Amino acid sequence: MKPSPYTLANRVAVITGAGGGIGRATALAMARRGCHLALADIDDAGAAATARDAQALGVRATSHRLDVADRAAVRDFPRAVLGEHGRVDLLLNNAGVALGGSFEQVLEADFDWLMEINFHAVVRMTRAFLPHIHRSDDGRIVNVSSIYGIITPPGQSAYAASKFAVRGFSNVLRHELEGSSVGVSVVHPGGVATSIAKNARVPADAPRDEVERGRKTMQKLLRMAPEEAGEIIVRGIERRQARILVGSDAKAAALLERLAPVGYWNLLKKAIKR
């Protein structure tokens, strides 16, 4: 039997990385459906701007400066949210960073930096908020992975590792929470036109021309507007989808990886060259 839609009206959602890109777009899509928001970002001005735009849509929205790599700050964050909103129904773990370069080029410290934000923060935020989400009559945890949580292009060892980890953690959590009032979704965005590629950290000794070529190639692949991605994600949440693929590129990659789990990259290389 088809499950009933997840209703966002009068729910309270916590969103990380809400100052821009997919986080901001998803927040405003939720606000248009009447969902109240606790918006977190290390960019407090960005989070505040998103909160103002959400408030203009008629919902209660608060902004919070949060470094998701700060263990103590994450541990204390539920207290601030509950103080403002009284409860939490939904957690969207969206904050993320990028790191280019081959595995041998990337410094251990940079690899660890990315994993702290992209994966360990997802685990910590879930640990911090899950007890409160359990109190909701219909709770949800939504973790943003990536198309690179499905396929593994060269030069993305740290990023792909983190996004596969988010995918695996989300799937296990869904199985463990089966039968409870908390559902879990994992999101795989394809090429969404955010600033993540422009802001990506690169190895200090990587050739500049190689870095610029990589950035330009990546920017060409980032085509979907964040607003469209946000709507797709929210519709997936409303449908209680366990896996939300954002964009035709993500759908094609998922299909190709399923059909040729080892040899898909040889096919993708030819398509990228064309």
Secondary structure by P-SEA (a helix, b strand, c coil): ccccccccccbbbbbccccccaaaaaaaaaaaabbbbbccccaaaaaaaaaaaaaaabbbbbbbbcccccaaaaaaaaaaaaaccccccbbbcccccccccccccccaaaaaaaaacccaaaaaaaaacaaaaaaccccbbbbbbcccccccccccaaaaaaaaaaaaaaaaaaaaaccccbbbbbbbbccccccccccccccccccaaaaaaaaaaaaaaccccaaaaaaaaaaaaaaccccccccaaaaaaaaaaaacccaaaaaaaaaaac
